[in-house]
């Protein structure tokens, strides 16, 4: 029952970023898509996949306009919608992992630095991960994800290492990046 309660709490934290009621707070602009200011988490995407020893599913979210660390400048000659060619942003990921070797489920939080090139044709994401698994307890490590074509065409390849579990893992996942389509619709 605690799992269901915690899942409801997580969804309640994510809902303010998804709410259409906040759309009026976002000033529409021809320069670029708008991300709401403040501490409201905005759902950026989700992923599902697996590897030889692990099955994984997760959601990515960003927190306000402070998530964008760098983006290429808009050319003055362009009119209308514009997407930067290079973007560096801070994303957070929450994921559920099922470890086939130890027959256990774990929850992990991954703050990531994400580099996107040419409208998400190529992405590299790297960062630490901290979590808890039912049998091995607290665990932490590092992972790197490489993806392409918004995660759908080539998928996303993730390589990571969990220190307390002494486990090197690889997963292949399909990513649906909602931020891309949200940007196109605004």
N, C-alpha and C positions, 0 to 999 in steps of 0.2 A: 504494500500500500504506500510505503514511503516513496517508491519509484514514481508512482502516478502523481503524488503530491508534488514532488520535485519537478516532474515534467510540466505540470501546470504552472509552477512558478517560473520556469524558463520561458514558456510560451507567453506568460504575462509580461515578462521583461522585453520580449521581442515585439509584441503587438503595437506599442506606440510608434515604432518605426514603420509599420505596415499600414497604419490607419490612414484612410483617405481623408479624415477630418483635418489632418494637419497639412493637407496640400495647399491650403490658402496661405500658410506661413512661408511658403517657398516662393520667392520672387522669380517669375519666369523670365528667361533671358535668351537671346540668340547666341550668346557666347558659348555656353556649355550647359550641361544638365545641372540641376540643383540638388544638393543634398541638404537636408534640414540641419540647422544649427542645434547646438545643445547636446544633451547626453542621451538623446533618443537613439537606441540601436536601430539600424536599418539593415534588413536582410539583404545580403549581397548574392548569395547563391547556396546551392546544396550539392552534395556529391555522394555517390554510392559506388562501391567497388570491393575488390579483394585481391589477395595475393596467395602465395603458396601456404601461408600459415595464419593469415589474418583476413577477416571480413570487416569492412568499415563503412560507416555512413556518417555524414556530418553536415553542418550548416556553417556558412561564413556570414559574418555581419560586420558592418562598419559603424563607428560612433561619430555622427556629426561630420561637419566639414573639415574637422581637424584630421580626418583620416587621410586626406590627400597631402602627401609630403612634397611632391614635385610633379609638375606636368609641363609639357612644352608650351611655349607662348603661342597665342592665337595670331596668325598672320593678319595684318591690317586689311589686306585686299579681299578677304573672305566675307561674305554676307550670308546669314542664316546659321543653321546648325553646324557645329564643328566638334570634332572628336580629336583630342590630342594624340600625337603619334607615340609619345613616350609618357608613361605615368608611373609614379612610385607612390604606393599607398600602404597604409597600416590597416590590416584586417585582423579579425579575431575568428577563430574557428572552434566550434564545440563538436566533438565527434564521439561516436560509440564504436568500440572495437570489440570484436569477438576473436579471441585467441584460440585457435584450434589445438595448439600444442598443450597448453595448460588448462583447456576447457574452462575458460573464464571470460567474463564480460568486463569491460573497463570504459570509463568516461574520461576524456582528455580535453583540456583547454589548450589551444595553440594560438598565441599572439604571433602574427606573421607579418613580414615585410614582403609586399607583392610588387613585382616589376612587370608592367604590361607594355608590349610593343605593338604598334600598328593595329589599333582597334581589337586588341586581345587575340591577335593571331598567334602570338608567342607570349607565354607567361612563365615567370620563375617566382616561386614562393618559398621562403625559408624562415624558420623560427623555432624557438623552443616549444616543448610540450610538457604539460604537467597534468597528472591525473591519478586516478585510483582504480585498481582492478580488484575484483572480489577475492581472489586467492592470494595474490602477491602483495596487495596493499598499495601504498603510495609509490608512484613511479614518475620519472621525469626523463627527458631526452631531447633530441633534436631531429628535425626532419626537413627535407628539401622536396618540393614538388615542381615538376616541369610539365607544362601543358601547352596545348595549342588549339587554335580555332574555337575559342570560347569553351574549351574542354570537351566539345562534342565530336569534332572530327578525329582528332588523334587521342583524345582522352587526357588523363593526367597521370603521370608516373610519379609515385612518391617513394622516397628512400628515407629510412629513419633508423634510429637506434634508441632503445629504451634501456636506461642504465641499470636500474634495480632488477629488471627482468633479464638483463644481459641478452637482449634480443635485437638482432638486426632484422628489419622487415622491409618488404617491398609490396606496394599495392598499386593496382591499376584501377582508376575510377573514372566514371563519366561525370563531368561537372556541368551543372546548369547554372550559369552566371546570370542571375536576375538583374543585377545592376546594369548590364549591357542593354537589356530590353527596356528597362525603366528609363535609361538615358535616351533611347530612341523615341519613346512615347511622349516625353515631356516637351 
